[in-house]
Amino acid sequence: GSRRVRYRVTAHQPPAAESIAGSTAASVFEAARAALLPEGYPGSVRPEYLRFQVYDTIQAACSYLRAILSTGAILKASGVGEAAASPMAAAVAWVLRDGFGMCGSLLFASLVGVGFDENVKEWRLFADLINDVGLTLNMLAPMAGERFFLVAALGSTCTSICGMVAGATRASITAHFALSGNLADVSAKEGAQETAVTLVGLLVGSYLFAPLVGESAPAVWTAFALLTALHVYANWQGVGCLALLWLNRHRAVLASRDWAASAAPPSAAPPSDAPPEALSPAALSRLERPWGPFLSSLQGPRLGARLPHLCASAEDVCALRDAFAGERYWLRLDPAGRAHVMLSAAADGEDALRALLHSALCAGASGGAARSGGAVPLLAAERRAIEQSRARAEAAWPKFSSALLEAGWEAAALRNPPLGWRFTCE
């Protein structure tokens, strides 16, 4: 009646070193991913997020390393390390230099203001380029002799402007990346990435970069030039990959011209349907250039024109009012074919985009408007041409706006229509 109990002894094999190393590496990777990338990546952000952040990390590292060189140059020129130098004089010069920089950034912000929202990509690139100018001035300041303080103050002003402009544009770029209502998470992870880059730059700059460069002027300037070239390249690539989903004036001009060019030769018929892919944000981002908004302001359709630019007399005012009855804009071409557009007080972003489409459909025509006033009287032939082009624009607008929405734009309207001069008809 006794019971037998059997025991089975098995040998336990310790995990292989390769599996431990693999699991450790995987844990470190997941921890870094959780700390640096938004929750739900890549589905929670735009497709170009990773590429932009990689280039942004490169340019930030270049800026940090160059800041070490430029700060060293400023400190050396201020007398740091010299027995005869006065610590108080160096401190006062440093504080005044920063004060001039702050004043310059405030003045710049008051002059530009709303422009940051309209041309986000261009202002972001401008911020990094003005930072390059500021750091270069800091490097040159020790060579300026008696003008050291002036050159150093200009350098500080440039770097302060960079910080202000970069902060203003960062908000729009972060909002663009946040795909699933995770703006706070994307913003927090961007801050974590900047902190990580700063820590890595601190270690590399202290233990590798500074000893490698040393005090040799040729080595310092060679390193500064190479880092500046890499900084410009990284910014160009990073900003260029952004495919923003709202229409500013430059992107609207590109879209309307491309869509109008897909039509048959000018006729009374509206343009045929254009493939939505050609109007997509990604396609237009490849056509954008940093100098595009500036050229558009000089050569493209002129939104916000004044009444004397369009009309030479009260009869011209009545003629344009009748020709554009029901519209919230008036349009007239100058002898070079550039459209001058005056918006009504009630016009919104959609009306501004309609005016740009109308301008694109008038390619090759001319009229009697004038940029600085002194418009030519509106004759019957030009009025008939305006009425015909308006009919084409009215027929084309439904297809154009639908193509924009189908291509992925958030709205068929300008996000920030210009204020400028407006008219009211009573």
Solvent accessible surface area in square Angstrom, and as a share of the most:
residue,aa,sasa,rsa
1,G,130,1.25
2,S,107,0.69
3,R,220,0.80
4,R,215,0.79
5,V,102,0.59
6,R,217,0.79
7,Y,186,0.71
8,R,219,0.80
9,V,140,0.80
10,T,102,0.59
11,A,92,0.71
12,H,163,0.73
13,Q,141,0.63
14,P,100,0.63
15,P,89,0.56
16,A,59,0.46
17,A,75,0.58
18,E,134,0.60
19,S,63,0.41
20,I,91,0.46
21,A,62,0.48
22,G,41,0.39
23,S,64,0.41
24,T,75,0.43
25,A,63,0.49
26,A,56,0.43
27,S,69,0.45
28,V,95,0.55
29,F,125,0.52
30,E,97,0.43
31,A,64,0.50
32,A,45,0.35
33,R,86,0.31
34,A,68,0.53
35,A,53,0.41
36,L,59,0.29
37,L,34,0.17
38,P,4,0.02
39,E,138,0.62
40,G,52,0.50
41,Y,37,0.14
42,P,90,0.57
43,G,59,0.56
44,S,9,0.06
45,V,4,0.02
46,R,58,0.21
47,P,129,0.81
48,E,24,0.11
49,Y,2,0.01
50,L,86,0.43
51,R,122,0.44
52,F,6,0.03
53,Q,12,0.05
54,V,73,0.42
55,Y,43,0.16
56,D,19,0.10
57,T,55,0.32
58,I,59,0.30
59,Q,16,0.07
60,A,29,0.23
61,A,33,0.26
62,C,4,0.03
63,S,22,0.14
64,Y,62,0.23
65,L,22,0.11
66,R,0,0.00
67,A,38,0.29
68,I,57,0.29
69,L,19,0.09
70,S,3,0.02
71,T,54,0.31
72,G,36,0.35
73,A,19,0.15
74,I,2,0.01
75,L,67,0.33
76,K,135,0.57
77,A,38,0.30
78,S,25,0.16
79,G,10,0.10
80,V,86,0.49
81,G,85,0.81
82,E,108,0.49
83,A,116,0.90
84,A,105,0.81
85,A,34,0.26
86,S,55,0.36
87,P,115,0.72
88,M,138,0.62
89,A,60,0.47
90,A,19,0.15
91,A,50,0.39
92,V,71,0.41
93,A,29,0.22
94,W,81,0.28
95,V,100,0.57
96,L,89,0.44
97,R,25,0.09
98,D,46,0.24
99,G,28,0.27
100,F,106,0.44
101,G,0,0.00
102,M,121,0.54
103,C,88,0.53
104,G,17,0.16
105,S,13,0.08
106,L,128,0.64
107,L,114,0.57
108,F,38,0.16
109,A,32,0.25
110,S,87,0.56
111,L,135,0.67
112,V,36,0.20
113,G,36,0.35
114,V,108,0.62
115,G,21,0.20
116,F,19,0.08
117,D,73,0.38
118,E,35,0.16
119,N,25,0.13
120,V,0,0.00
121,K,9,0.04
122,E,24,0.11
123,W,49,0.17
124,R,15,0.06
125,L,8,0.04
126,F,65,0.27
127,A,0,0.00
128,D,10,0.05
129,L,74,0.37
130,I,30,0.15
131,N,18,0.09
132,D,11,0.05
133,V,72,0.42
134,G,0,0.00
135,L,12,0.06
136,T,44,0.26
137,L,40,0.20
138,N,6,0.03
139,M,7,0.03
140,L,73,0.36
141,A,0,0.00
142,P,54,0.34
143,M,126,0.56
144,A,29,0.23
145,G,53,0.51
146,E,179,0.80
147,R,167,0.61
148,F,37,0.15
149,F,70,0.29
150,L,102,0.51
151,V,27,0.16
152,A,1,0.01
153,A,8,0.06
154,L,88,0.44
155,G,0,0.00
156,S,4,0.03
157,T,27,0.16
158,C,17,0.10
159,T,37,0.22
160,S,33,0.22
161,I,17,0.09
162,C,17,0.10
163,G,46,0.44
164,M,50,0.22
165,V,0,0.00
166,A,13,0.10
167,G,32,0.31
168,A,38,0.30
169,T,1,0.00
170,R,85,0.31
171,A,67,0.52
172,S,21,0.14
173,I,5,0.03
174,T,8,0.04
175,A,52,0.41
176,H,9,0.04
177,F,3,0.01
178,A,17,0.13
179,L,79,0.39
180,S,77,0.50
181,G,80,0.77
182,N,22,0.11
183,L,89,0.44
184,A,83,0.65
185,D,37,0.19
186,V,2,0.01
187,S,57,0.37
188,A,62,0.48
189,K,32,0.13
190,E,18,0.08
191,G,32,0.30
192,A,33,0.26
193,Q,21,0.09
194,E,71,0.32
195,T,79,0.46
196,A,35,0.27
197,V,19,0.11
198,T,61,0.36
199,L,103,0.51
200,V,89,0.51
201,G,5,0.05
202,L,89,0.44
203,L,105,0.52
204,V,52,0.30
205,G,1,0.01
206,S,55,0.36
207,Y,170,0.65
208,L,109,0.54
209,F,23,0.10
210,A,44,0.34
211,P,90,0.56
212,L,140,0.70
213,V,13,0.08
214,G,37,0.36
215,E,156,0.70
216,S,55,0.36
217,A,63,0.49
218,P,99,0.62
219,A,38,0.29
220,V,24,0.14
221,W,75,0.26
222,T,75,0.44
223,A,16,0.12
224,F,7,0.03
225,A,59,0.46
226,L,119,0.59
227,L,24,0.12
228,T,28,0.16
229,A,63,0.49
230,L,81,0.40
231,H,0,0.00
232,V,55,0.32
233,Y,118,0.45
234,A,1,0.01
235,N,6,0.03
236,W,112,0.39
237,Q,46,0.20
238,G,3,0.03
239,V,11,0.06
240,G,40,0.38
241,C,18,0.11
242,L,0,0.00
243,A,16,0.12
244,L,2,0.01
245,L,37,0.18
246,W,13,0.05
247,L,1,0.01
248,N,3,0.02
249,R,56,0.20
250,H,15,0.07
251,R,2,0.01
252,A,0,0.00
253,V,4,0.02
254,L,31,0.16
255,A,0,0.00
256,S,1,0.01
257,R,119,0.44
258,D,54,0.28
259,W,1,0.00
260,A,16,0.12
261,A,83,0.64
262,S,49,0.32
263,A,21,0.16
264,A,73,0.57
265,P,110,0.69
266,P,111,0.70
267,S,59,0.38
268,A,97,0.75
269,A,57,0.45
270,P,48,0.30
271,P,2,0.01
272,S,64,0.41
273,D,105,0.54
274,A,11,0.08
275,P,80,0.50
276,P,35,0.22
277,E,125,0.56
278,A,49,0.38
279,L,1,0.00
280,S,22,0.14
281,P,11,0.07
282,A,48,0.37
283,A,16,0.12
284,L,0,0.00
285,S,13,0.08
286,R,165,0.60
287,L,89,0.44
288,E,16,0.07
289,R,107,0.39
290,P,46,0.29
291,W,130,0.46
292,G,5,0.05
293,P,23,0.15
294,F,129,0.54
295,L,72,0.36
296,S,13,0.08
297,S,52,0.33
298,L,88,0.44
299,Q,126,0.56
300,G,2,0.02
301,P,14,0.09
302,R,50,0.18
303,L,12,0.06
304,G,14,0.13
305,A,0,0.00
306,R,104,0.38
307,L,66,0.33
308,P,66,0.41
309,H,12,0.06
310,L,0,0.00
311,C,10,0.06
312,A,51,0.39
313,S,49,0.32
314,A,72,0.56
315,E,124,0.56
316,D,6,0.03
317,V,43,0.25
318,C,58,0.35
319,A,14,0.11
320,L,0,0.00
321,R,110,0.40
322,D,70,0.36
323,A,6,0.04
324,F,2,0.01
325,A,62,0.48
326,G,84,0.80
327,E,25,0.11
328,R,107,0.39
329,Y,3,0.01
330,W,10,0.04
331,L,3,0.01
332,R,0,0.00
333,L,14,0.07
334,D,17,0.09
335,P,97,0.61
336,A,95,0.74
337,G,28,0.27
338,R,31,0.11
339,A,4,0.03
340,H,0,0.00
341,V,0,0.00
342,M,10,0.04
343,L,1,0.00
344,S,12,0.07
345,A,65,0.50
346,A,68,0.53
347,A,11,0.08
348,D,68,0.35
349,G,7,0.07
350,E,76,0.34
351,D,15,0.08
352,A,0,0.00
353,L,0,0.00
354,R,49,0.18
355,A,0,0.00
356,L,1,0.01
357,L,1,0.01
358,H,0,0.00
359,S,11,0.07
360,A,12,0.10
361,L,15,0.07
362,C,13,0.08
363,A,79,0.61
364,G,89,0.86
365,A,47,0.36
366,S,69,0.45
367,G,17,0.17
368,G,6,0.06
369,A,2,0.02
370,A,24,0.18
371,R,123,0.45
372,S,109,0.70
373,G,17,0.17
374,G,72,0.69
375,A,7,0.06
376,V,82,0.47
377,P,78,0.49
378,L,22,0.11
379,L,120,0.60
380,A,67,0.52
381,A,65,0.50
382,E,30,0.14
383,R,81,0.30
384,R,137,0.50
385,A,54,0.42
386,I,12,0.06
387,E,72,0.32
388,Q,122,0.54
389,S,16,0.10
390,R,37,0.13
391,A,58,0.45
392,R,27,0.10
393,A,8,0.06
394,E,74,0.33
395,A,48,0.37
396,A,0,0.00
397,W,24,0.08
398,P,77,0.48
399,K,92,0.39
400,F,0,0.00
401,S,17,0.11
402,S,65,0.42
403,A,10,0.08
404,L,0,0.00
405,L,97,0.48
406,E,127,0.57
407,A,16,0.13
408,G,37,0.36
409,W,8,0.03
410,E,103,0.46
411,A,44,0.34
412,A,15,0.11
413,A,24,0.19
414,L,8,0.04
415,R,124,0.45
416,N,46,0.24
417,P,38,0.24
418,P,25,0.15
419,L,142,0.71
420,G,59,0.56
421,W,136,0.48
422,R,63,0.23
423,F,24,0.10
424,T,98,0.57
425,C,70,0.42
426,E,208,0.93
